Amino acid sequence: MAKKLINILLMLSIVLLFADDLDDKVRELQRLQSQLESAEAKAKQTAEKKQKTSSEIQRSSSLKKLADRNINLYKSAERVVRDSLSQLEQRLSTANDRLGSLHNAQNAELNVLMRVDRSYATRRISHRDHRYLQSLVLQHKQDVDILNGYKVSLMQAQDIHSAEAARINRDLRKESQKSRNLNKNIRNLNTQIQKLSKEEQDLHSRIATLKRDAAALESLIAQLMEESGTDMPTYEFTQIKIAWPVKGKIIRNFGEETRNYNTSIVSNGIDIAVPEGTNVVAVDDGVVVFSGRYGGQGKLIIIDHQNGFFSLYAYNSDLLVQKDAEVKRGQVIARSGMTGSASQASLHFELRKKGVAVNPIPYFKQ
């Protein structure tokens, strides 16, 4: 009778172990499905951003064509204004030369007129040469006045053309700067398109990997379900607090984590950065229920602490204990590494109470 009772208890223990393992796998499948949904949402947003960037490239290209067309128009207008200014400068130069000649002639005529005046002044007579010189001086004065008026109009026209040339030059510089900025923006957008295409490709690869991991885990759960049982947890560790599996910097916290494109991923544990090959120890006494490579977890160990808690150690480079091995608190069970989906050398650690992931930080010995 006692032997039969012992056999029943052994079978019940086995069933409980399978139930815990199954529950753990179901939670792992949920985590993979959550990651898959996040990756698919991010891939969709990346594709939308890529399309938006392409539209921005087309818009910038159209604006650059318009700016280049304006540049050509401003250059043509600048040439016309410069030609006009050159002609005005030539006319001003001719007018100045003519004024100089008139002034010289006027001065010579005044000198002659003054000599004639002195010659006839004592005789008090009016000579016809005197009248002719007066008429000539007056005519030259009228010519000078007319030429001065013409010079003033040329100078006003020159000021107007210079102002127009300055405005055209400012507009030309502005459009040229706009064209350079648009060209730079187009180059940056093309670079962004290339990065988004690479990111999109990586995301699709990540989605495919997650789908394979989820399918494999689902198959494993289906296999374990055939031997599933009920859960009978206990609640105490060998000490009040559990030991740290490794000592290092926590680079990923427990819980929901916001990523790019407003997506989020739920972390069922913590990631601790440590050099590859660091000793990984059991956080408390227990029995190894899983030891091997498993999907995105890489080389994985799961310990049943036979109190309702399971601890999970992932990303390892070497596993030093086998399934069904009894381990003690602080015993080296693995060497840390960078296997599975690890992006750097670290240990991924999870603590599960009755199959549900809990934040391990409050349980650690400080």
C-alpha positions as CSV (number, residue, x, y, z in Angstrom):
1,M,0.0,0.0,0.0
2,A,2.8,2.4,0.9
3,K,4.7,1.6,-2.3
4,K,1.5,2.3,-4.3
5,L,1.1,5.6,-2.5
6,I,4.8,6.5,-3.3
7,N,4.2,5.7,-6.9
8,I,1.1,7.9,-7.0
9,L,3.1,10.8,-5.4
10,L,5.9,10.4,-7.9
11,M,3.5,10.5,-10.8
12,L,1.8,13.5,-9.3
13,S,5.2,15.3,-9.0
14,I,6.0,14.5,-12.6
15,V,2.6,15.8,-13.7
16,L,3.1,19.0,-11.7
17,L,6.5,19.6,-13.3
18,F,5.0,19.2,-16.7
19,A,2.2,21.5,-15.8
20,D,4.6,24.2,-14.7
21,D,6.7,23.7,-17.8
22,L,3.6,23.9,-20.0
23,D,2.4,27.1,-18.2
24,D,5.9,28.6,-18.7
25,K,5.8,27.7,-22.4
26,V,2.4,29.3,-22.8
27,R,3.6,32.5,-21.2
28,E,6.7,32.4,-23.5
29,L,4.4,31.9,-26.5
30,Q,2.3,35.0,-25.4
31,R,5.6,37.0,-25.2
32,L,6.6,35.9,-28.7
33,Q,3.2,36.8,-30.0
34,S,3.4,40.2,-28.4
35,Q,6.9,40.7,-29.9
36,L,5.5,39.6,-33.3
37,E,2.6,42.1,-33.2
38,S,5.0,44.9,-32.2
39,A,7.4,44.0,-35.0
40,E,4.5,43.8,-37.6
41,A,3.2,47.2,-36.4
42,K,6.7,48.7,-36.6
43,A,7.1,47.3,-40.1
44,K,3.8,48.9,-41.2
45,Q,4.9,52.2,-39.8
46,T,8.3,51.9,-41.4
47,A,6.6,51.3,-44.8
48,E,4.3,54.3,-44.2
49,K,7.3,56.5,-43.3
50,K,9.1,55.3,-46.4
51,Q,6.2,56.2,-48.6
52,K,5.9,59.6,-46.9
53,T,9.7,60.2,-47.4
54,S,9.3,59.3,-51.1
55,S,6.5,61.8,-51.4
56,E,8.7,64.4,-49.7
57,I,11.5,63.7,-52.2
58,Q,9.0,64.3,-55.1
59,R,7.8,67.5,-53.6
60,S,11.4,68.7,-52.9
61,S,12.4,67.8,-56.5
62,S,9.5,69.9,-57.9
63,L,10.4,72.8,-55.7
64,K,14.1,72.5,-56.8
65,K,13.0,72.6,-60.5
66,L,11.0,75.7,-59.8
67,A,13.9,77.3,-58.0
68,D,16.3,76.4,-60.8
69,R,13.9,77.9,-63.3
70,N,13.7,81.1,-61.3
71,I,17.5,81.2,-61.1
72,N,17.8,81.1,-64.9
73,L,15.2,83.9,-65.1
74,Y,17.0,86.0,-62.6
75,K,20.3,85.4,-64.4
76,S,18.7,86.6,-67.7
77,A,17.3,89.7,-66.0
78,E,20.6,90.4,-64.3
79,R,22.4,90.3,-67.7
80,V,19.8,92.7,-69.2
81,V,20.2,95.2,-66.3
82,R,24.0,94.9,-66.4
83,D,23.9,95.7,-70.2
84,S,21.6,98.7,-69.5
85,L,23.9,99.9,-66.8
86,S,26.9,99.6,-69.1
87,Q,25.1,101.6,-71.8
88,L,24.2,104.3,-69.2
89,E,27.8,104.5,-68.0
90,Q,28.9,105.0,-71.6
91,R,26.3,107.7,-72.1
92,L,27.3,109.4,-68.9
93,S,30.9,109.2,-69.9
94,T,30.1,110.8,-73.3
95,A,28.0,113.5,-71.6
96,N,30.8,114.3,-69.2
97,D,33.2,114.6,-72.0
98,R,30.8,116.8,-73.9
99,L,30.3,119.0,-70.8
100,G,34.0,119.3,-70.4
101,S,34.4,120.5,-74.0
102,L,31.5,123.0,-73.6
103,H,33.0,124.3,-70.4
104,N,36.4,124.8,-72.0
105,A,34.8,126.5,-75.1
106,Q,32.7,128.7,-72.8
107,N,35.7,129.7,-70.8
108,A,37.7,130.5,-73.9
109,E,34.7,132.6,-75.2
110,L,34.4,134.4,-71.9
111,N,38.1,135.3,-72.0
112,V,37.8,136.7,-75.5
113,L,34.6,138.5,-74.6
114,M,36.3,140.1,-71.6
115,R,39.2,141.3,-73.7
116,V,36.8,142.7,-76.3
117,D,35.0,144.5,-73.5
118,R,38.2,146.0,-72.2
119,S,39.2,147.1,-75.7
120,Y,35.9,148.9,-76.4
121,A,35.2,150.1,-72.9
122,T,37.2,153.3,-73.3
123,R,35.6,154.1,-76.6
124,R,32.1,153.5,-75.4
125,I,31.0,151.7,-78.6
126,S,29.3,148.5,-79.3
127,H,31.1,146.3,-81.8
128,R,29.4,143.5,-83.7
129,D,32.1,141.0,-82.5
130,H,31.0,141.8,-79.0
131,R,27.4,141.0,-79.8
132,Y,28.4,137.8,-81.6
133,L,30.5,136.7,-78.6
134,Q,27.6,137.4,-76.2
135,S,25.2,135.4,-78.4
136,L,27.8,132.5,-78.6
137,V,28.3,132.5,-74.8
138,L,24.6,132.4,-74.3
139,Q,24.1,129.6,-76.7
140,H,26.9,127.6,-75.1
141,K,25.2,128.2,-71.7
142,Q,22.0,126.8,-73.0
143,D,23.8,123.8,-74.4
144,V,25.5,123.2,-71.0
145,D,22.1,123.5,-69.2
146,I,20.5,121.0,-71.6
147,L,23.4,118.6,-71.2
148,N,23.4,118.9,-67.4
149,G,19.7,118.0,-67.5
150,Y,20.4,115.0,-69.7
151,K,23.2,114.0,-67.3
152,V,20.9,114.2,-64.3
153,S,18.3,112.0,-66.1
154,L,21.1,109.5,-66.9
155,M,22.2,109.4,-63.3
156,Q,18.6,108.9,-62.1
157,A,18.2,106.1,-64.6
158,Q,21.5,104.6,-63.4
159,D,20.3,104.7,-59.7
160,I,17.1,102.9,-60.7
161,H,19.0,100.3,-62.7
162,S,21.5,99.8,-59.9
163,A,18.7,99.3,-57.4
164,E,17.0,96.8,-59.7
165,A,20.3,95.0,-60.2
166,A,20.8,94.8,-56.4
167,R,17.2,93.4,-56.0
168,I,17.7,90.9,-58.7
169,N,21.1,89.9,-57.2
170,R,19.4,89.4,-53.8
171,D,16.7,87.3,-55.3
172,L,19.2,85.3,-57.3
173,R,21.2,84.6,-54.1
174,K,18.1,83.6,-52.3
175,E,16.9,81.2,-55.0
176,S,20.4,79.8,-55.3
177,Q,20.5,79.1,-51.5
178,K,17.0,77.6,-51.7
179,S,18.1,75.3,-54.6
180,R,21.2,74.2,-52.6
181,N,19.1,73.5,-49.5
182,L,16.5,71.5,-51.5
183,N,19.3,69.6,-53.1
184,K,20.8,68.8,-49.7
185,N,17.4,67.8,-48.4
186,I,16.9,65.5,-51.3
187,R,20.2,63.8,-50.6
188,N,19.3,63.4,-46.9
189,L,15.9,62.0,-47.8
190,N,17.5,59.5,-50.2
191,T,19.8,58.4,-47.4
192,Q,16.8,58.1,-45.1
193,I,15.0,56.0,-47.7
194,Q,18.0,53.6,-47.9
195,K,18.0,53.4,-44.1
196,L,14.3,52.8,-43.9
197,S,14.6,50.1,-46.6
198,K,17.3,48.4,-44.6
199,E,15.2,48.7,-41.4
200,E,12.2,47.4,-43.2
201,Q,14.2,44.4,-44.5
202,D,15.5,43.7,-40.9
203,L,12.0,43.9,-39.5
204,H,10.6,41.5,-42.0
205,S,13.5,39.1,-41.1
206,R,12.8,39.6,-37.4
207,I,9.1,38.9,-38.0
208,A,9.9,35.7,-39.9
209,T,12.2,34.6,-37.0
210,L,9.5,35.4,-34.4
211,K,7.0,33.5,-36.4
212,R,9.3,30.5,-36.5
213,D,10.0,30.7,-32.8
214,A,6.3,31.0,-32.0
215,A,5.4,28.0,-34.2
216,A,8.2,25.9,-32.6
217,L,7.0,26.9,-29.1
218,E,3.4,26.2,-30.0
219,S,4.4,22.8,-31.1
220,L,6.3,22.2,-27.9
221,I,3.3,23.3,-25.8
222,A,1.0,21.0,-27.8
223,Q,3.3,18.2,-27.0
224,L,3.5,19.0,-23.3
225,M,-0.3,19.5,-23.0
226,E,-0.7,15.7,-23.5
227,E,1.0,15.3,-20.1
228,S,-0.3,18.4,-18.3
229,G,-1.7,18.5,-14.8
230,T,-2.7,20.8,-12.0
231,D,-0.6,23.4,-10.2
232,M,0.2,23.1,-6.4
233,P,2.6,25.9,-5.6
234,T,4.5,26.6,-2.4
235,Y,5.8,30.1,-1.5
236,E,9.1,30.1,0.4
237,F,12.8,30.2,-0.7
238,T,15.6,28.8,1.3
239,Q,16.3,32.3,2.4
240,I,14.2,35.5,2.6
241,K,15.9,36.9,-0.5
242,I,17.3,35.1,-3.6
243,A,20.8,35.5,-4.9
244,W,21.7,37.5,-8.0
245,P,22.5,35.2,-10.9
246,V,25.2,37.6,-12.0
247,K,26.5,41.0,-11.0
248,G,26.3,43.7,-13.7
249,K,24.4,46.7,-15.1
250,I,20.7,46.2,-15.8
251,I,20.2,47.2,-19.5
252,R,16.6,46.2,-19.8
253,N,13.9,46.4,-17.1
254,F,10.9,44.3,-16.3
255,G,7.6,45.2,-17.9
256,E,6.4,47.2,-20.9
257,E,9.1,49.0,-22.8
258,T,8.3,51.7,-25.4
259,R,10.2,51.4,-28.7
260,N,10.4,53.4,-31.9
261,Y,7.3,54.3,-33.9
262,N,5.3,54.3,-30.6
263,T,5.4,50.5,-30.4
264,S,6.0,48.6,-27.1
265,I,7.4,45.3,-26.1
266,V,6.6,43.5,-22.8
267,S,9.7,42.2,-21.1
268,N,9.0,39.2,-18.8
269,G,12.4,39.7,-17.0
270,I,15.5,41.8,-16.9
271,D,18.7,41.9,-19.0
272,I,22.0,42.2,-17.1
273,A,25.1,43.3,-19.1
274,V,28.2,41.1,-18.2
275,P,31.3,40.0,-20.1
276,E,30.8,36.9,-22.2
277,G,31.8,33.8,-20.1
278,T,30.8,35.2,-16.8
279,N,29.7,32.6,-14.2
280,V,25.9,32.3,-13.9
281,V,24.6,30.9,-10.6
282,A,21.3,29.5,-9.4
283,V,19.4,32.0,-7.4
284,D,18.1,29.3,-5.0
285,D,17.9,25.5,-4.6
286,G,15.8,23.7,-7.2
287,V,15.6,21.2,-10.0
288,V,16.5,21.9,-13.6
289,V,13.5,21.3,-15.8
290,F,14.9,22.6,-19.1
291,S,18.5,22.9,-20.3
292,G,19.1,23.5,-24.0
293,R,18.9,25.9,-26.9
294,Y,15.5,27.5,-27.3
295,G,14.6,30.0,-30.1
296,G,15.2,33.6,-29.3
297,Q,16.3,32.7,-25.7
298,G,19.4,31.1,-27.1
299,K,21.0,28.6,-24.6
300,L,18.4,28.4,-21.8
301,I,18.1,26.9,-18.3
302,I,14.9,26.8,-16.3
303,I,14.9,25.8,-12.6
304,D,11.9,24.7,-10.7
305,H,12.4,25.9,-7.1
306,Q,9.6,23.6,-6.0
307,N,7.8,26.4,-4.1
308,G,5.7,27.9,-6.9
309,F,8.6,29.8,-8.4
310,F,10.6,29.1,-11.6
311,S,13.8,31.0,-12.6
312,L,14.9,31.3,-16.2
313,Y,18.4,32.0,-17.5
314,A,18.9,32.8,-21.2
315,Y,21.5,34.1,-23.8
316,N,24.1,31.7,-22.3
317,S,27.2,30.6,-24.2
318,D,27.6,27.3,-22.2
319,L,25.2,25.2,-20.1
320,L,26.8,23.4,-17.2
321,V,23.9,21.4,-15.8
322,Q,21.5,19.0,-17.5
323,K,17.7,18.5,-17.2
324,D,16.6,16.9,-13.9
325,A,19.8,18.0,-12.1
326,E,19.4,19.2,-8.5
327,V,21.2,22.5,-8.0
328,K,22.0,24.5,-4.9
329,R,21.8,28.3,-4.3
330,G,24.9,30.0,-5.7
331,Q,25.9,26.9,-7.8
332,V,27.4,27.8,-11.2
333,I,25.0,26.5,-13.8
334,A,26.1,28.3,-17.0
335,R,28.4,30.8,-18.6
336,S,26.9,34.1,-19.9
337,G,27.0,34.8,-23.6
338,M,25.3,36.4,-26.6
339,T,23.1,33.6,-28.1
340,G,19.5,33.8,-29.3
341,S,18.2,37.3,-29.9
342,A,20.8,39.0,-27.6
343,S,22.2,42.2,-29.0
344,Q,25.1,42.3,-26.6
345,A,26.8,40.0,-24.1
346,S,24.3,39.7,-21.2
347,L,22.1,37.4,-19.2
348,H,18.3,37.5,-19.6
349,F,16.8,36.5,-16.2
350,E,13.1,35.8,-15.4
351,L,11.3,34.9,-12.2
352,R,7.9,33.3,-12.5
353,K,5.4,32.7,-9.7
354,K,2.9,30.0,-10.5
355,G,3.9,30.4,-14.2
356,V,3.3,34.2,-14.2
357,A,6.3,36.5,-14.8
358,V,7.0,38.8,-11.9
359,N,9.5,41.6,-11.4
360,P,12.5,39.9,-9.9
361,I,14.1,43.0,-8.4
362,P,12.2,43.0,-5.1
363,Y,13.2,39.4,-4.6
364,F,16.9,39.9,-4.9
365,K,19.2,40.2,-1.9
366,Q,20.6,43.7,-1.9
